[in-house]
């Protein structure tokens, strides 16, 4: 069966510090991968998605970046965190091809930027 | 611009009664709709979905209704149970790669 791992579960970082959140998927090949953020009082906002190694699409311009160095690994990074980067970050995957509507989410990372 | 809207941020229902969660969308190209359930500090989990070719889909206590002309869908939970207390996200997809989510409705089912 497929599983998705996301870590760390919680993170407290000072403003201006770097960020690296990692996500890996097991039990499937060539998945679509996604990073979402749930900020306080807001819904789930798509940040990045990837349909293959090295292929990253950004939905929202910001100081975050994503990389996909391996087929089942997705990394969210920042060189300098802002206060507004605080939120609950979720990694998700879906099967390649249509329909790919059903997303499977990781357990999330609660990021607090102080 | 929010293409999927859940205008009720919270809902409180007594155990055993019906919970109705509403969702509106603006993009007429959306053709598949999903509901996700999320507990605190966890990722959302898929609950139920409906294709635009249908107007109703039922799965146990959960039923989703779709009104395409009104661009409106709703999730009915009957009977509601305390374990149903969670945040419910409505989501929609058309030809794009990713789901468009609403802001969520926090459901509280009281004993």
Contacts between the chains, C-beta under 8 A, distances in Angstrom:
chain1	res1	chain2	res2	distance
A	6	B	43	7.8
A	9	B	41	7.7
A	32	B	97	6.6
A	34	B	98	6.1
A	36	B	101	7.8
A	41	B	103	7.7
A	42	B	103	6.0
A	43	B	2	7.6
A	43	B	4	7.8
A	43	B	6	7.6
A	43	B	89	6.7
A	43	B	101	4.8
A	43	B	102	5.4
A	43	B	103	3.7
A	43	B	104	5.7
A	44	B	44	7.3
A	44	B	89	6.2
A	44	B	91	7.9
A	44	B	101	3.9
A	44	B	104	7.8
A	45	B	101	7.7
A	46	B	98	4.9
A	46	B	99	7.6
A	46	B	100	7.9
A	46	B	101	8.0
A	49	B	97	5.5
A	49	B	98	5.2
A	51	B	97	6.9
A	57	B	97	7.4
A	59	B	98	7.3
A	90	B	43	5.3
A	90	B	44	7.4
A	92	B	43	7.4
A	99	B	32	6.8
A	100	B	97	7.2
A	101	B	32	4.9
A	101	B	34	6.3
A	101	B	49	6.9
A	101	B	93	4.9
A	101	B	99	6.7
A	102	B	34	7.1
A	102	B	46	5.7
A	102	B	49	7.2
A	103	B	36	8.0
A	103	B	44	7.9
A	103	B	46	7.3
A	103	B	99	6.1
A	104	B	46	7.4
A	105	B	43	3.2
A	105	B	44	5.2
A	105	B	45	7.1
A	106	B	43	5.2
A	107	B	41	7.8
A	107	B	42	5.7
A	107	B	43	5.2
A	108	B	41	6.8
A	108	B	42	6.6
A	108	B	43	5.1
A	110	B	41	6.7
